[in-house]
């Protein structure tokens, strides 16, 4: 009975984190600099809601944030995209990565061992968010839509493989201490 209740609470936590990250994405991409304070506050709330879990995975969290920001920088440096208001990475994008990393390690636990599904999800949904961001004026596409889609599909497919690996390592770590 307790295990069933624990599983249901875990599912609710994942859903709350997923939808709360959607709010972070909206605030960051649509609000950008104007809503930076609200985006930051939302990211803090996202971390606060699972601080023990995230603290136990802090090295994974830092790695995911670093790899994500490096991928963003490479796309900018290669001339695929330019974020509005800067030639580098804007503060709202950095906050967005802080939020994504926290959400991913909490929400995507159900993807443990599902590498093909994670890769496919990254390939499909990763580029969609960038095209949405361009549509909202948060970025400017500097290359063909096809080239941008291929670039972000590859990046996000690989990023999701990293997330699934981190989730598996995080759960294995829990098993050793239970």
C-alpha positions, 0 to 999 in steps of 0.5 A: 500500500505504501509503495503504491502511494509512493509511486503515485506521489512520484508521478504527481511530482513528475507531472508538476515539474513538467508543467512548471518547467513549461511555465519557466520556458514560456517566461524565459522565451516570451518574456526574455529580459522583461520577465527575467526576475520572474523566470529566475524566481520560477527556476528557484521554485523548481529547485526548491520543490525537489532540492534533496533529490537534485542535491544528491544529483548535483554533479549530474545537474552541473554536467547537464547544464554545462553540456546544454550551454556548450551546445547552445554556444556551438550553434551560435558560433556555427552561425545557425542561430542568434538569440535576440539582444546578444551575440552570445547566450542571453541570461534568460537562456541560461536560466532556461537551461538551469530549469531544464536540467532540474526538470529533466532529472526529475521528470524523465526517470520513466525513460530509464533504459529507453535510449531509443525512445529518448533519442527519438523524443529529442530528435522530434521535440528539441527542434520544435522548441527552437522554431517556437522561440524563433516564432516568438522573436527570442531568436533569429534563424541564420541558416535554412530551416532544414539545416537548423532542424537537423542540427538541433535534432542531432544535439537534442537526440544526444542530449536526451541520451545523456539525460537517460544515462544520468537518470539511470546512474541516479537511480542505481545510486539510490538502489545502493543506499536503500 
